[in-house]
Amino acid sequence: MILIDATYINNGGGKVLLDYLIEHLEKTNASVFYLLDARIKDFEYKIKATNRVEYIPASLLEREKFYDRYKGAFSKVFILGNIPPLRKVAAPVYTYFHNAIYISLPSDFSWIDKLKYRLKVGIIKYASRHTDYWLVQSSTLKEQFVGKFSQKEKVKILPFFPECTPKEGVTREKHIFLYVSNAQANKNHIRLLKGFCDAYDKTKMGKLIVTVSDAFPQAQEMIRKAQNQGYPIENQGFMSRDKLIEAYQKSEYIIFPSLSESFGLGLVEGISLGCKVLGADLPYTFAVCEPSLVFNPLDEESISRSIQKAIATELPISHTKVSNQIEDLINMLVKKE
């Protein structure tokens, strides 16, 4: 039996990957045990009766209790969530590392957040002896990971992501800028909002669409203030997959100011659905795509100038550099050693 350990996955890009992985594993004949975060217990997965699911609180203690109960029960273990088990497991362990914040903390983080992440980095370093392989999403992330955690011989590049099927009858609108992301500090919404408002003051053109959920009330309040001042900003909050695809198809641009990304799923999805990319001038952007235009994500004026240029000129098409390797991942997990 294969264990899929996604104890800490409950939203964002990690949840997208988890949903996609489960969908594909359920199409195989493999026997699978899913260990999932209790916060997504109400989300209905289509799991075969022959497979198993257990939900636990997202804590190291509860997770280790689970491993203690199921000693020797699994033929392979796949960790979707950066942190290997704290104990040696009697099976090959594959740990998917997909959070670049553990490599380099953005300066915008509070001291409390910085302390939390430094503690987690220490845990990852301790637990790294208990994984046989690290799987990452790009060559850039591999280089950064090896620089931080070493273990070069264990690291493999294996990106996977859901592919988007366009919907019929959706018309793209000029000068719409879409940012698909929640509002953790590294996602850089404050500078984006200020940069967009400055660009709108100068051009009186454009619309910004964001997807900030109720989990981020401070960012939502800043958006409401800008809206009350007359700026054309829409917050769609959490969006279903169908609605998200439609939003991509309606938008001319993906704007992506994030300060730290392991992959940048929104870049790949947006390009696949015909959007041009205004991206942060950072390595993660160039690892996955050839953007139409880049800006300094730490400079609100640079963000503003990129928006103004996108409105005033016809920018080149963006192109992706990565391919979906979900079949390679499934084969790796399902095949017998």
C-alpha positions in Angstrom: 0.0 0.0 0.0 1.2 3.5 -0.9 0.9 6.3 1.7 0.2 9.8 0.4 1.0 12.0 3.4 -0.5 15.5 2.9 -0.9 16.3 6.5 -0.2 20.1 6.1 -2.0 20.7 2.8 -5.3 22.6 3.1 -5.2 25.5 0.6 -3.3 27.3 -2.2 -1.1 25.6 -4.8 -0.5 22.6 -2.5 -4.2 21.8 -2.4 -4.4 22.1 -6.2 -1.5 19.6 -6.5 -3.1 17.3 -4.0 -6.5 17.2 -5.8 -4.8 16.5 -9.1 -2.6 13.7 -7.6 -5.6 12.0 -6.0 -7.6 12.2 -9.2 -4.8 10.4 -11.1 -4.0 7.8 -8.4 -7.7 6.8 -8.3 -7.5 5.9 -12.0 -4.8 3.3 -11.2 -5.1 -0.2 -9.6 -2.7 0.8 -6.8 -3.7 0.4 -3.2 -3.5 3.8 -1.6 -3.8 5.3 1.9 -4.4 9.1 2.0 -3.3 10.9 5.2 -5.0 14.3 5.0 -5.4 17.6 6.9 -8.5 17.7 9.1 -9.2 21.2 7.8 -10.3 19.7 4.4 -12.5 17.0 5.8 -15.6 18.5 4.3 -14.0 18.4 0.8 -15.4 15.4 -1.1 -12.9 13.3 -2.9 -13.9 10.4 -5.1 -12.0 7.6 -3.4 -12.4 3.9 -4.3 -13.8 1.7 -1.5 -10.6 -0.3 -1.7 -8.5 2.7 -0.7 -8.4 4.4 2.7 -8.5 8.0 4.0 -7.7 9.3 7.4 -7.9 13.0 8.5 -5.7 14.3 11.4 -4.9 17.7 12.8 -1.9 19.3 11.1 0.6 18.7 13.8 3.9 16.9 14.1 2.7 15.0 17.1 -0.5 13.7 15.5 1.5 12.8 12.4 4.1 10.8 14.4 1.3 9.0 16.2 0.0 7.9 12.8 3.4 6.6 11.8 3.7 4.7 15.1 0.3 3.0 14.5 1.1 1.9 11.0 4.7 0.7 11.3 5.6 -1.4 8.3 2.2 -1.0 6.6 3.4 0.9 3.5 5.4 -0.1 0.5 6.1 3.6 -0.5 5.6 6.9 1.2 5.0 10.2 -0.7 5.1 13.3 1.4 3.3 16.3 -0.2 4.3 19.0 2.2 8.1 19.6 2.6 8.7 17.9 5.9 9.9 14.2 5.9 8.8 11.9 8.8 10.7 12.5 12.1 11.4 8.7 12.2 12.9 6.2 9.9 10.2 4.5 7.8 10.5 0.9 6.6 9.8 1.9 3.0 11.2 4.3 0.3 10.2 7.9 1.2 9.7 10.6 -1.5 9.3 14.1 -0.2 7.9 16.8 -2.5 9.5 20.1 -1.6 7.3 23.0 -2.9 7.7 25.9 -0.5 10.6 28.2 -1.4 10.0 30.3 1.8 12.0 27.6 3.7 15.0 28.6 1.5 14.9 32.3 1.7 12.5 34.3 4.0 11.1 37.5 2.5 12.1 40.6 4.5 8.4 41.6 4.7 7.6 38.7 7.2 7.0 39.6 10.8 9.5 38.5 13.4 7.0 35.9 14.6 6.6 34.4 11.1 10.4 34.4 10.6 10.8 32.6 13.9 8.2 30.0 12.9 9.8 29.4 9.5 13.3 29.1 11.0 12.0 26.4 13.4 10.5 24.6 10.5 13.8 24.8 8.6 15.5 23.2 11.6 12.9 20.4 11.6 13.4 19.8 7.8 17.2 19.6 8.3 16.7 17.1 11.1 14.2 15.0 9.2 16.1 15.1 5.9 17.9 11.9 7.0 14.5 10.0 6.8 13.7 10.7 3.1 15.3 8.8 0.3 14.5 11.4 -2.4 13.6 15.0 -2.6 11.4 16.0 -5.5 11.2 19.6 -6.7 9.5 21.5 -9.5 12.3 23.3 -11.3 16.0 23.5 -11.8 16.1 26.8 -10.1 14.5 25.4 -7.0 16.9 22.4 -7.1 19.9 24.8 -7.0 18.4 26.8 -4.2 17.5 23.6 -2.2 20.9 22.1 -2.5 22.5 25.4 -1.4 20.3 25.4 1.7 20.0 21.7 2.6 22.7 20.0 0.6 21.8 16.3 -0.3 22.4 17.0 -4.0 22.4 13.2 -4.8 18.8 12.9 -3.4 17.2 15.7 -5.4 15.1 15.1 -8.6 13.2 17.6 -10.7 9.7 16.3 -11.3 7.1 19.1 -11.8 3.4 18.2 -12.0 0.4 20.4 -12.3 -3.2 20.2 -13.6 -3.7 21.1 -17.2 -6.4 23.6 -18.1 -9.1 22.9 -20.6 -10.4 26.2 -22.2 -14.1 26.9 -21.9 -16.1 27.8 -25.0 -17.7 31.1 -25.5 -15.4 33.1 -23.2 -14.1 36.5 -24.6 -10.8 38.0 -23.6 -11.0 41.6 -22.4 -8.2 44.2 -22.9 -6.2 45.6 -20.0 -7.4 43.1 -17.3 -4.6 42.1 -14.9 -5.2 38.9 -12.9 -3.3 37.7 -9.9 -4.3 34.2 -8.7 -3.0 33.9 -5.1 -3.8 34.2 -1.5 -2.2 37.0 0.5 0.6 35.6 2.6 3.3 38.2 3.1 5.6 36.8 0.3 2.7 37.2 -2.2 3.3 40.9 -2.2 -0.3 42.2 -2.6 0.3 45.5 -0.9 2.9 46.7 -3.4 0.8 45.3 -6.3 -2.3 47.3 -5.1 -0.3 50.5 -4.7 1.4 50.0 -8.1 -1.9 49.3 -9.8 -3.5 52.4 -8.3 -0.6 54.6 -9.3 -0.8 53.2 -12.9 -4.6 53.8 -13.0 -4.1 57.4 -11.8 -1.9 58.0 -14.8 -3.8 56.1 -17.5 -7.4 55.8 -16.2 -7.4 52.4 -17.8 -7.2 48.8 -16.7 -8.7 46.5 -14.1 -7.1 44.3 -11.4 -8.6 41.0 -10.4 -7.3 39.3 -7.2 -8.4 36.1 -5.4 -7.8 36.9 -1.7 -9.8 34.7 0.7 -11.4 35.5 4.0 -8.3 34.1 5.8 -6.6 37.4 5.0 -8.8 40.2 6.4 -6.0 42.9 6.3 -5.5 42.5 2.6 -9.2 42.4 2.0 -9.6 45.7 3.9 -6.9 47.3 1.8 -8.7 46.2 -1.3 -12.0 47.6 0.0 -10.4 50.9 0.7 -9.1 51.1 -2.9 -12.5 50.1 -4.3 -14.2 52.9 -2.2 -11.7 55.3 -3.7 -12.9 54.4 -7.2 -10.2 52.0 -8.3 -11.3 49.2 -10.6 -10.2 46.3 -8.4 -12.2 43.1 -8.0 -11.6 40.5 -5.3 -13.1 37.1 -6.4 -12.0 35.3 -3.2 -11.8 31.6 -3.4 -12.7 30.4 -7.0 -13.8 27.0 -8.2 -11.7 25.5 -10.9 -14.3 26.3 -13.6 -14.5 29.9 -12.5 -10.7 30.2 -12.3 -10.3 28.9 -15.9 -12.9 31.4 -17.1 -11.1 34.2 -15.3 -7.8 33.3 -17.0 -9.6 33.3 -20.4 -11.1 36.7 -19.8 -7.8 38.3 -18.7 -5.2 39.8 -21.0 -2.4 39.6 -18.4 -1.3 37.5 -15.5 0.5 39.8 -13.1 2.7 38.0 -10.7 4.6 40.0 -8.0 5.3 37.2 -5.6 8.7 37.5 -3.8 9.2 33.8 -3.3 7.8 30.8 -5.3 8.8 27.2 -5.7 7.1 27.0 -9.1 4.5 29.7 -9.8 1.5 27.7 -10.9 -0.5 30.7 -11.9 2.2 31.6 -14.5 1.9 28.2 -16.2 -1.9 28.1 -16.0 -2.3 31.6 -17.3 0.0 31.1 -20.3 -1.7 27.8 -21.2 -5.0 29.8 -21.4 -3.6 32.6 -23.6 -2.5 35.2 -21.0 0.6 37.3 -21.3 2.8 37.5 -18.2 4.0 40.5 -16.3 6.3 38.8 -13.8 8.7 39.5 -11.0 12.3 39.8 -12.2 13.3 36.8 -10.1 14.7 33.4 -10.9 11.5 31.5 -10.4 9.8 33.4 -13.2 12.4 32.5 -15.7 12.6 28.9 -14.5 9.1 28.2 -15.8 8.4 30.8 -18.6 9.5 33.5 -20.9 7.5 36.4 -19.6 6.2 39.3 -21.8 7.6 41.8 -19.3 9.3 41.8 -15.9 9.4 44.3 -13.0 11.2 44.8 -9.7 8.7 43.3 -7.2 10.1 45.4 -4.4 9.5 48.7 -6.2 5.9 49.9 -6.5 6.9 52.4 -9.2 8.4 49.5 -11.3 5.1 47.6 -11.0 3.2 50.7 -12.0 5.5 51.3 -15.0 5.0 47.7 -16.2 1.2 48.0 -16.1 1.4 51.4 -17.9 3.6 49.8 -20.6 1.2 46.8 -21.0 -1.7 49.2 -21.5 0.2 51.5 -24.0 1.9 48.9 -26.1 1.4 45.4 -27.6 3.7 43.1 -25.6 5.1 39.8 -27.0 3.5 36.5 -26.2 4.6 34.6 -23.2 5.9 31.0 -23.4 6.2 28.2 -20.8 9.4 26.2 -20.3 8.1 23.3 -18.3 6.0 20.2 -19.0 3.6 18.2 -16.8 5.3 15.0 -15.5 2.3 13.6 -13.6 2.6 10.2 -15.4 6.2 9.9 -14.4 5.3 10.6 -10.8 2.4 8.1 -10.9 4.7 5.4 -12.4 7.3 6.1 -9.8 4.9 5.6 -7.0 2.9 2.6 -8.5 5.8 0.5 -9.9 7.3 -2.1 -7.6 10.9 -1.7 -6.5 
